[in-house]
């Protein structure tokens, strides 16, 4: 997450980072309609990296939005757009490739 957000972000507390990560995990679960955290240990290494990248990117977006002044608004917007594009691509891949059931997960139905 820190790497994805960039070097110019302000140093936050571990508690702050934990909040952003937890929020990103929850949003990822809602967006993919599967609780990947519950089935993470059953996933192969390749899919684990996809989940990690998506959650880290989403958390980095939150960090950047929290600290626009330190990064600079135009640079932060550019990073957010890149991270959001990657996040949405990963969400789409995980939803469309029917990997939910392959790892023992169930689609969340509202």
C-alpha positions in Angstrom: 0.0 0.0 0.0 2.8 2.5 0.9 4.6 1.6 -2.3 1.5 2.0 -4.4 0.8 5.4 -2.8 4.3 6.7 -3.5 7.2 8.2 -1.6 5.7 11.6 -0.9 2.9 10.5 1.3 2.9 11.6 4.9 3.8 9.0 7.5 0.7 7.7 9.1 0.4 5.7 12.3 0.1 1.9 12.0 -3.5 2.3 13.3 -4.3 4.7 10.4 -2.9 2.2 7.9 -4.8 -0.6 9.5 -8.0 1.4 9.1 -7.4 2.0 5.4 -6.5 -1.6 4.8 -9.6 -2.9 6.6 -11.8 -0.5 4.7 -10.2 -1.6 1.4 -10.7 -5.2 2.2 -14.4 -4.6 3.0 -14.9 -2.7 -0.3 -13.1 -5.4 -2.2 -15.4 -8.0 -0.7 -18.4 -5.9 -1.6 -17.2 -5.2 -5.1 -16.3 -8.8 -6.0 -19.3 -10.2 -4.1 -17.0 -12.8 -2.3 -15.3 -12.8 1.0 -11.7 -13.4 -0.3 -10.3 -13.0 3.2 -12.2 -16.1 4.4 -10.9 -18.3 1.5 -7.4 -16.7 1.2 -5.5 -19.7 2.6 -7.2 -22.0 0.0 -6.1 -19.8 -2.9 -3.1 -20.5 -5.1 -0.2 -18.1 -5.0 -1.1 -16.3 -8.3 -4.6 -15.4 -7.2 -3.4 -14.4 -3.8 -1.1 -11.8 -5.5 -4.2 -10.5 -7.4 -6.1 -10.1 -4.2 -3.1 -8.5 -2.5 -2.6 -6.1 -5.4 -6.3 -5.1 -5.5 -6.5 -4.4 -1.7 -3.2 -2.6 -1.6 -4.2 -0.4 -4.5 -7.6 0.4 -3.0 -5.9 1.2 0.4 -3.3 3.4 -1.4 -6.1 5.3 -3.0 -7.5 6.0 0.5 -4.0 7.1 1.7 -3.6 9.5 -1.3 -7.0 11.0 -0.8 -6.2 11.5 2.8 -3.0 13.4 2.0 -3.5 15.3 -1.3 -1.4 18.3 -0.1 1.8 16.2 0.5 1.7 14.6 -2.9 0.3 17.4 -4.9 -3.3 17.3 -6.2 -2.5 16.6 -9.9 0.1 13.9 -9.0 -2.3 12.3 -6.5 -5.2 12.4 -9.1 -2.9 10.7 -11.6 -1.9 8.0 -9.2 -5.5 7.5 -8.0 -6.6 7.0 -11.6 -3.9 4.4 -12.3 -4.6 2.5 -9.1 -8.4 2.6 -9.6 -8.0 1.3 -13.2 -5.9 -1.6 -11.9 -8.3 -2.2 -9.1 -11.3 -2.3 -11.3 -9.5 -4.6 -13.8 -8.7 -7.1 -11.0 -12.2 -7.0 -9.6 -13.6 -7.8 -13.0 -11.1 -10.6 -13.6 -11.9 -12.2 -10.2 -15.7 -11.9 -10.7 -15.7 -13.1 -14.3 -13.3 -16.1 -14.1 -15.4 -18.1 -11.7 -12.6 -18.5 -9.2 -14.9 -18.0 -6.3 -16.1 -21.5 -6.1 -12.8 -23.0 -7.2 -11.4 -21.9 -3.8 -14.4 -22.8 -1.8 -16.0 -19.4 -1.7 -19.6 -18.5 -2.2 -21.0 -15.5 -4.0 -22.5 -13.0 -1.6 -26.1 -12.4 -2.4 -27.6 -9.1 -1.1 
